[in-house]
Amino acid sequence: MKQTYRGSCHCGRVRFEVDAELDHVRVCDCSICRRRGALNHRVPPECFRLLTRLEDLSLYTFHTHTARDYFCPACGIQPFRRPRTDPGVWTVNVRCLDGVDFEAIPVRRVFGSEYP
């Protein structure tokens, strides 16, 4: 069942809400996801509400510069991104959401390292 979650970076400077049914998380083996250790869940744009101005976040791009990785300029946490394989959706780092039992959510392995 879909519910609303509040999320933030570590220091609280970046805040957002997301409407999601956390029926799974994605663990990707690409170079950036592997290093940051995120539990990813994709949501359509209408289910994501940024409560902080996007201009107040830092942006990182690499390789094809299609993926857009947003992070807090103060604490460095990356709570969400726009993925290269589907730049129209938001990928939320479920570890940044309040009140989530990470152990209860099934994990799907994604092999992003196989994409050129």
C-alpha positions in Angstrom: 0.0 0.0 0.0 1.3 3.4 -1.0 2.1 5.8 1.9 3.8 9.2 2.3 7.4 9.2 3.7 9.4 12.1 4.8 13.1 12.1 4.0 16.2 14.2 4.5 20.0 14.3 4.3 22.0 13.8 7.5 22.0 17.4 8.6 18.4 18.1 7.6 19.2 20.8 5.1 17.7 18.8 2.2 14.1 17.7 2.9 11.6 15.9 0.7 8.5 13.8 0.7 7.7 10.7 -1.4 4.5 8.7 -1.9 5.6 5.1 -2.4 4.8 1.5 -1.9 8.1 0.1 -0.7 7.6 -3.4 -2.0 11.3 -3.6 -3.0 14.5 -1.7 -3.0 17.2 -1.9 -5.7 20.8 -2.5 -5.0 22.9 -1.5 -8.0 26.5 -2.6 -8.7 27.5 0.4 -10.8 30.5 2.5 -9.7 28.5 5.2 -7.9 25.8 3.1 -6.3 28.2 0.5 -5.0 30.3 3.2 -3.3 27.4 5.1 -1.7 25.6 2.0 -0.5 22.1 3.2 -1.2 18.9 1.3 -1.1 17.2 2.7 -4.2 13.5 2.9 -5.0 12.1 4.7 -8.1 9.0 6.8 -8.1 7.3 8.9 -10.8 7.7 12.7 -10.6 4.2 13.2 -9.3 5.0 11.1 -6.2 8.1 13.2 -5.3 8.0 16.6 -3.5 11.2 18.4 -2.9 10.8 20.7 0.2 14.2 22.3 -0.4 15.0 24.4 -3.4 16.8 22.3 -6.0 19.2 25.2 -6.5 20.4 24.7 -2.9 21.7 21.2 -3.6 24.9 20.2 -5.3 24.8 18.3 -8.5 27.2 15.6 -9.7 27.2 14.0 -13.2 29.7 11.7 -14.8 30.2 9.4 -17.8 27.3 10.2 -20.2 26.1 13.1 -17.9 22.6 11.8 -18.1 22.2 10.7 -14.5 21.8 13.6 -12.1 23.1 12.9 -8.6 21.9 15.5 -6.1 23.5 15.8 -2.7 23.6 18.1 0.3 26.5 20.6 0.1 26.8 20.7 3.9 26.8 17.0 4.9 27.4 15.3 1.6 24.5 12.8 1.7 22.8 11.9 -1.6 19.1 11.4 -0.8 17.9 11.1 -4.4 18.9 11.1 -8.1 17.7 11.0 -11.6 18.9 7.7 -13.1 20.5 7.4 -16.5 18.3 4.5 -17.6 15.1 6.4 -16.8 15.8 10.2 -16.3 12.1 11.0 -16.0 11.7 9.3 -12.6 13.3 10.0 -9.2 15.3 7.4 -7.5 15.1 7.8 -3.7 17.7 6.5 -1.3 15.4 4.6 1.1 18.0 4.9 3.8 17.2 8.6 3.9 13.5 8.0 4.7 12.1 8.2 8.2 10.3 5.2 9.8 11.4 2.5 7.4 12.3 -1.0 8.4 15.1 -1.7 5.9 15.3 -5.4 6.8 11.6 -6.0 5.9 11.9 -4.8 2.3 12.9 -7.3 -0.4 16.1 -6.5 -2.4 16.4 -6.6 -6.2 19.9 -6.7 -7.6 20.5 -4.4 -10.5 23.6 -4.7 -12.7 24.2 -1.2 -13.7 27.9 -2.0 -14.3 26.8 -3.8 -17.4 25.5 -0.7 -19.1 28.1 1.0 -21.4 
